[in-house]
């Protein structure tokens, strides 16, 4: 069943990678999710100050790295210097905040990306990744999903006539 979605089957989606056993939204978490047989990973993307698409959930660096402050106020080079593993366990010291391109190159399973900034900004920046990636056997195309978009669609009077 791996790689194929079957109607009515349970779909295994790794939330922020294998975040129960690895530091969330890191390459080690995404690789472990793939090893465990996940069919899709969910991840969060944001833009660095200089427009790079990075993979990190929180708006700030405080909880999941040794950095402080807002993610969008840091350049990619500043973000690359941060440790994103030690907060979870010392065994993951030195794990870095990945770019979306690095995640796409590291795993061959579907990705459900939940943008943390303007969807248009993220997709425009992610579009620059085309051509930077060359794999002999490319994965299925990424899936874009946003709870914000779904909520906006679901909150119309047509969809919820009782409101």
SULQUI-V232012 format. One record per pair of residues at least 4 apart in sequence whose ideal C-beta (glycine too) atoms are under 7 Angstrom apart, sorted by the first residue. I is the first residue (numbers start at 0). J is the second residue. D is the distance in Angstrom with one decimal. If there is no record, write none. Layout:
BEGIN
I;J;D, I;J;D
END
This chain:
BEGIN
0;5;6.3, 0;8;6.6, 1;36;6.2, 1;38;6.6, 4;8;6.9, 4;10;6.5, 10;38;5.7, 10;39;6.5, 11;36;6.6, 11;37;5.0, 11;38;5.1, 12;37;6.6, 12;39;4.6, 12;40;6.9, 12;41;5.7, 12;111;6.5, 13;17;5.6, 13;32;3.4, 13;37;3.9, 13;40;4.6, 14;18;5.8, 14;41;5.0, 15;23;3.8, 15;24;4.8, 15;28;6.5, 15;41;6.4, 15;42;6.3, 15;56;6.3, 16;21;6.1, 16;23;6.3, 16;24;6.4, 16;25;6.7, 16;28;2.8, 16;29;4.2, 16;31;6.6, 16;32;4.8, 16;40;5.7, 17;21;4.9, 17;28;5.1, 17;31;3.8, 17;32;4.4, 17;35;6.1, 18;23;3.9, 18;28;5.7, 20;31;6.5, 21;25;6.6, 21;27;5.0, 21;28;3.8, 21;31;5.0, 21;91;6.9, 22;27;6.9, 22;28;6.1, 22;63;6.8, 22;83;6.0, 22;84;4.7, 22;86;6.8, 22;87;3.7, 22;91;5.1, 22;94;5.7, 23;28;5.9, 23;56;6.5, 23;63;6.4, 24;28;6.6, 24;42;5.9, 24;43;6.4, 24;54;4.9, 24;55;5.6, 24;56;5.8, 25;83;5.5, 25;84;6.4, 25;94;4.8, 25;97;6.4, 26;30;6.0, 26;97;5.1, 26;101;6.4, 26;102;6.8, 26;105;5.2, 27;31;6.3, 27;91;6.3, 27;94;5.6, 28;32;6.5, 29;33;6.7, 29;40;5.7, 29;102;5.6, 29;105;6.0, 29;106;5.0, 30;34;6.5, 30;105;6.0, 30;106;6.4, 31;35;6.3, 32;37;4.2, 32;40;5.3, 33;37;6.4, 33;106;4.9, 33;107;7.0, 33;108;5.5, 37;108;6.2, 38;108;6.2, 38;109;6.7, 39;108;6.1, 39;109;4.2, 39;110;6.9, 39;111;5.7, 40;106;6.9, 40;108;6.2, 40;110;5.5, 40;111;7.0, 41;111;4.5, 41;113;6.6, 42;54;5.2, 42;102;6.6, 42;110;6.0, 42;112;5.5, 43;54;6.7, 43;55;6.4, 43;56;4.3, 43;113;5.3, 43;115;5.3, 44;52;5.4, 44;53;6.9, 44;54;5.8, 44;99;5.6, 44;112;5.3, 44;114;5.5, 44;115;6.6, 44;121;5.4, 45;53;5.8, 45;55;5.8, 45;70;5.2, 45;71;6.5, 45;115;4.6, 45;116;5.5, 46;50;5.7, 46;51;6.9, 46;52;6.3, 46;71;6.2, 46;116;5.6, 46;120;6.0, 46;121;6.6, 46;124;5.8, 47;51;4.4, 47;53;5.5, 47;71;7.0, 47;73;6.0, 47;74;5.8, 47;75;4.7, 47;78;5.8, 48;71;6.0, 48;72;5.7, 48;73;5.8, 48;74;5.1, 49;74;4.7, 49;75;5.8, 50;124;5.5, 51;75;4.0, 51;98;5.8, 52;98;6.1, 52;99;4.1, 52;121;6.3, 52;124;4.8, 52;125;5.2, 53;78;6.0, 53;96;5.7, 53;98;5.5, 54;96;7.0, 54;97;5.1, 54;98;7.0, 54;99;5.8, 54;102;5.5, 55;63;7.0, 55;70;5.8, 55;96;5.5, 57;62;5.4, 57;63;6.3, 58;69;6.2, 58;70;6.3, 58;115;6.8, 59;68;6.2, 59;69;5.7, 59;70;6.7, 60;64;4.6, 60;66;3.5, 60;67;6.0, 60;68;6.1, 60;70;6.0, 60;81;6.5, 61;67;5.6, 63;83;5.9, 63;86;5.7, 64;81;4.4, 64;82;6.3, 64;83;4.7, 64;86;6.9, 64;96;6.4, 65;81;5.8, 65;82;4.6, 65;85;6.7, 66;81;4.4, 68;72;5.9, 73;77;4.2, 73;78;5.1, 75;79;6.2, 78;96;5.1, 79;95;6.0, 81;96;6.0, 82;92;6.2, 82;93;6.2, 82;94;7.0, 83;94;5.2, 83;95;5.8, 83;96;4.8, 84;91;3.0, 84;92;5.6, 84;93;6.3, 84;94;3.1, 85;89;5.9, 85;91;6.7, 85;92;4.6, 87;91;5.6, 97;101;4.2, 97;102;5.2, 99;103;6.2, 99;125;5.9, 99;128;6.6, 100;104;6.3, 100;128;4.8, 100;131;5.9, 100;132;6.6, 101;105;6.1, 102;106;6.6, 103;128;6.9, 103;132;6.0, 104;132;5.9, 107;138;4.2, 108;138;6.3, 109;138;6.9, 109;139;5.2, 109;141;6.8, 109;142;5.6, 110;141;4.6, 110;142;6.6, 111;142;5.2, 111;144;4.9, 112;141;6.6, 112;143;5.9, 113;144;6.3, 113;145;5.7, 113;146;6.4, 114;118;5.0, 114;121;4.4, 114;145;5.6, 116;120;5.5, 116;121;5.8, 117;121;6.8, 118;122;6.1, 118;145;6.0, 118;148;7.0, 119;123;6.1, 120;124;6.4, 121;125;5.9, 122;126;6.3, 128;132;6.3, 145;149;6.8, 146;150;5.9, 147;151;6.5, 148;152;6.5, 149;153;5.9, 150;154;5.8, 152;158;7.0, 153;158;5.4, 154;159;6.7, 156;160;6.5, 156;162;6.3
END
